[in-house]
Amino acid sequence: MSTTKLEVVTPQRKILAVEVESVVAPGAEGYLGVLPRHAPLITTLKSGVVYYHKVGGKTERMAVSGGFMEAGPDKVIILADTAELSTEIDIERARQAKERAEKRLRERPPGLDWTRAENALQRSLARLKAAGADK
């Protein structure tokens, strides 16, 4: 089977550089899949989970929030605002962030920045899903 290289970078650090068989990412218009020899593509990303199937291995997950993805025939580059491997996610912290965001959206305090609160909720949901704790 052919492979492609996946690189994930945030402003803070390089998160990942690995050979993969496929990538599924949360594009702005919905999830999209990338296989080796993909036609050139650039898209924005929203908060969600990136799934990548390692060569000869299993499918791994990572939470991302915003950014861009560039796909080509032999490489996929994700420039994310934030990204966390599933093994790095603090599940309790993500649950607390989810509860805080839900409370703010439910109570609607004066001066609430609705977009910011909704984005915080989406980030926490993506982190929980990537960690497998969204049940």
DOPA-752193 format. One record per residue (C-alpha): residue number from 1; residue in one letter; x negated, y, z. Coordinates in Angstrom, 1 decimal. Example, Ala and Ser with C-alpha at 12.3 -4.5 7.8 and 13.67 -1.06 7.14 Angstrom:
1,A,-12.3,-4.5,7.8 .
2,S,-13.7,-1.1,7.1 .
//
This chain:
1,M,0.0,0.0,0.0 .
2,S,-1.2,3.5,-0.8 .
3,T,-1.7,6.1,2.0 .
4,T,-1.9,9.8,2.5 .
5,K,-3.6,11.9,5.1 .
6,L,-1.5,13.7,7.7 .
7,E,-2.9,16.7,9.5 .
8,V,-1.0,18.6,12.2 .
9,V,-2.4,21.9,13.4 .
10,T,-1.1,24.5,15.8 .
11,P,-2.5,27.9,16.7 .
12,Q,-4.1,26.3,19.7 .
13,R,-5.7,23.2,18.3 .
14,K,-5.7,20.4,15.7 .
15,I,-3.2,17.8,17.0 .
16,L,-3.7,15.0,14.6 .
17,A,-5.6,13.8,11.5 .
18,V,-4.7,10.3,10.5 .
19,E,-4.0,8.1,7.4 .
20,V,-0.3,7.3,7.1 .
21,E,2.1,5.4,4.9 .
22,S,4.9,7.9,5.2 .
23,V,6.0,11.1,7.0 .
24,V,9.5,12.3,7.9 .
25,A,9.8,15.9,9.0 .
26,P,12.5,18.4,10.1 .
27,G,12.7,20.7,7.1 .
28,A,14.8,23.9,7.3 .
29,E,17.6,22.2,5.2 .
30,G,17.3,18.8,6.9 .
31,Y,14.9,16.0,7.4 .
32,L,12.8,15.1,4.4 .
33,G,10.5,12.2,3.7 .
34,V,7.0,12.2,2.1 .
35,L,5.3,9.2,0.6 .
36,P,1.8,9.0,-1.0 .
37,R,1.6,10.7,-4.4 .
38,H,4.3,13.1,-3.5 .
39,A,4.9,16.0,-5.8 .
40,P,3.6,19.3,-4.4 .
41,L,6.0,20.8,-1.9 .
42,I,5.9,23.6,0.7 .
43,T,8.8,24.0,3.2 .
44,T,9.5,25.6,6.5 .
45,L,10.1,23.5,9.5 .
46,K,12.7,23.7,12.3 .
47,S,12.5,22.2,15.8 .
48,G,12.7,18.5,15.6 .
49,V,10.8,15.2,15.5 .
50,V,8.1,14.3,13.0 .
51,Y,8.0,10.6,12.4 .
52,Y,4.9,9.1,10.8 .
53,H,4.1,5.5,10.0 .
54,K,0.4,4.7,10.6 .
55,V,-1.4,2.4,8.2 .
56,G,-0.8,-1.1,9.3 .
57,G,0.8,0.1,12.5 .
58,K,4.0,1.3,13.9 .
59,T,6.0,4.5,13.5 .
60,E,4.9,7.2,15.9 .
61,R,6.7,10.4,16.8 .
62,M,5.8,14.0,17.6 .
63,A,7.9,17.0,18.6 .
64,V,7.4,20.2,16.6 .
65,S,9.0,23.6,16.8 .
66,G,8.9,25.7,13.7 .
67,G,6.1,26.2,11.2 .
68,F,5.4,25.0,7.7 .
69,M,4.7,21.7,5.9 .
70,E,2.7,21.4,2.7 .
71,A,2.8,18.0,0.9 .
72,G,0.8,16.8,-2.0 .
73,P,-0.3,13.6,-3.7 .
74,D,-2.9,12.7,-1.1 .
75,K,-2.3,15.0,1.9 .
76,V,0.4,16.3,4.2 .
77,I,-0.4,19.4,6.3 .
78,I,1.8,20.6,9.1 .
79,L,1.1,24.0,10.5 .
80,A,3.4,24.1,13.5 .
81,D,4.2,26.8,16.0 .
82,T,4.0,24.1,18.6 .
83,A,3.5,20.3,18.4 .
84,E,3.2,17.5,21.0 .
85,L,2.5,13.9,20.5 .
86,S,5.1,11.7,22.1 .
87,T,2.5,10.4,24.6 .
88,E,1.7,14.0,25.7 .
89,I,5.3,15.1,26.6 .
90,D,6.2,15.7,30.2 .
91,I,9.7,14.2,30.2 .
92,E,10.8,15.8,33.5 .
93,R,9.6,19.2,32.4 .
94,A,11.5,18.8,29.1 .
95,R,14.7,17.8,30.9 .
96,Q,14.4,20.9,33.2 .
97,A,13.9,23.1,30.1 .
98,K,17.0,21.6,28.5 .
99,E,19.1,22.1,31.7 .
100,R,17.9,25.8,31.9 .
101,A,18.7,26.5,28.3 .
102,E,22.1,24.8,28.6 .
103,K,22.9,26.8,31.7 .
104,R,22.0,30.1,30.1 .
105,L,24.1,29.3,27.0 .
106,R,27.0,28.2,29.2 .
107,E,26.9,31.2,31.6 .
108,R,26.1,33.8,29.0 .
109,P,24.5,36.4,31.3 .
110,P,24.4,40.0,30.2 .
111,G,21.6,40.7,27.8 .
112,L,21.2,37.1,26.8 .
113,D,19.1,36.6,23.7 .
114,W,21.3,33.9,22.2 .
115,T,18.8,32.9,19.5 .
116,R,16.0,32.5,21.9 .
117,A,18.1,30.4,24.3 .
118,E,19.3,28.2,21.4 .
119,N,15.7,27.8,20.2 .
120,A,14.7,26.8,23.7 .
121,L,17.4,24.2,23.8 .
122,Q,16.4,22.8,20.4 .
123,R,12.7,22.6,21.4 .
124,S,13.6,20.7,24.6 .
125,L,15.9,18.3,22.7 .
126,A,13.2,17.6,20.2 .
127,R,10.6,16.9,22.9 .
128,L,13.0,14.5,24.7 .
129,K,13.8,12.7,21.4 .
130,A,10.1,12.4,20.5 .
131,A,9.4,11.0,23.9 .
132,G,12.3,8.5,23.6 .
133,A,14.1,10.0,26.6 .
134,D,17.1,11.4,24.8 .
135,K,19.5,8.7,25.9 .
//
